Amino acid sequence: MAAVVDESQKWVLMVTAQTPTNIAVIKYWGKRDEKLILPVNDSISVTLDPGHLCTTTTVSVSPSFTQDRMWLNGQEISLSGGRFQSCLREIRSRGCDVHDKEKGIKINKKDWDGLHVHIASFNNFPTAAGLASSAAGFACLVFALGKLMNVKEDQSQLSAIARQGSGSACRSLYGGFVKWIMGKDDKGTDSLAVQLADEKHWDELVIIIAVVSSRQKETSSTTGMRDTVETSLLLQHRAKEVVPKRILKMEEAIRNRDFASFAQLTCTDSNQFHAVCLDTCPPIFYMNDTSHRIISLVEKWNCSEGTPQVAYTFDAGPNAVMIARDRKTATLLLQKLLYTFPPNSDADLNSFVLGDKSILKDAGINAPEDIATLPPPPEIKGQQFKGDVSYFICTRPGRGPVVLSDETHLLNPETGLPK
């Protein structure tokens, strides 16, 4: 005899959200608590425009789901890891009553513990390539689940949950300029993100990312940080003596839109972070020859102009994030970069420069052959390193997380399985 299917158990409720990634200008490196992901110092980041770099996540709930399941970029992944479990547990415990009159769905606060969720997430950029995909990913997961479960906590309180998935994820819950306060509490209640200024505060800035390699990094951030905390004396000095002063100066530079100070602090802090990596036993090498050439080009250009034009910063990988003071400077920067790191002969310009392509037009580049007509930048004495940069992304500071419309769902609204 066929089993009787209870029609009332067939409903599926879902929410889709989009969350940006962020780039730290005062770096987070080192945890004082591995499980709760509590950092040894404050950090400050710039949120990148989600139109160019973001994670889109659909979360759904149904009484017909038999277990929590997740798909990342189309592949099912395990949710058994401690970080996923922490985020799911924390959000479930804060779930409130949900009443969807249109669908006739009623979920009581106490029901969330017994209901399973399906999650589908998509990054529009390479995962684990040093572009903070885990930051956008966990921030999006927590933000979307918070909306699905009608969680009443504000963004800052949600950031303390996202932090337990990936430290820098807490900074992706806001747009613009964001500070992750390390906090003092052993339980981590005061280790959360706050917005220093929104994306409109300093909208002249233009950001160009050189993706030197989209391969997964040799030393994961988690392992690298643990080794640094255990072996680097420089890190202890950095966390105690250097960063607290830099944080204050960086907050002031952002408040006053003082690019010279902003650039000097950003470059210096990036270099000290990589010095701390070298001071680790065994040493960690995240940058490569291409990274060093980009630093050299920017440093020489800034020096010849007498005042900083561009700031550079590198996370745990060789990719360069360059922040130009305005669009005119960004156009000159792109010309210098394209001359120095031209694409391979068979490359399509459309897939070599991504994001805001209008800067290409400003730079006078309409076809790959136009690159050959660019003037050699004096900073690198005309040397060229063909194919050393995989591609560039032109972007800018951007907004925080948003809920998207129903047609963007990554899961089938009837079954809760990937489309």
Buried (B, 14 or more C-beta within 10 A) or exposed (E): EEEEEEEEEEBBBBBBBBBBBBBBBBBBBBBBEEEBBBBBBBBBBBBBBBBBBBBBBBBBBBBEBEEBBBBBBEEEBEBEEEBBBBBBEBBBEBBEEBEEEEEEBEBEBEBBEEBBBBBBBBBBBBBBBBBBBBBBBBBBBBBBBBBBBBBEBEBBBBBBBBBBBBBBBBBBBBBBBBBBBBBEEEEBEEBBBBBBBBBEBBEBBBBBBBBBBBEEBEBEBBEBBBBBBEBBEBBBBBBEEBBEEBBEBBBEBBEEBBBBBBBBBBBBBBBBBBEBBEBBEEEBEBBEEBBEBBBEBBBBBBEEEEEBBBBBBBBBBBBBBBBBBEBEBBBBBBBBBBBBBBBEEEBEBEEBBBBBEEBBEBBEBEEBEBBEEBEEBEBBEEEEEEEBBBBBBBBBBBBBBBEBEEEEBBBBBEBBBBE
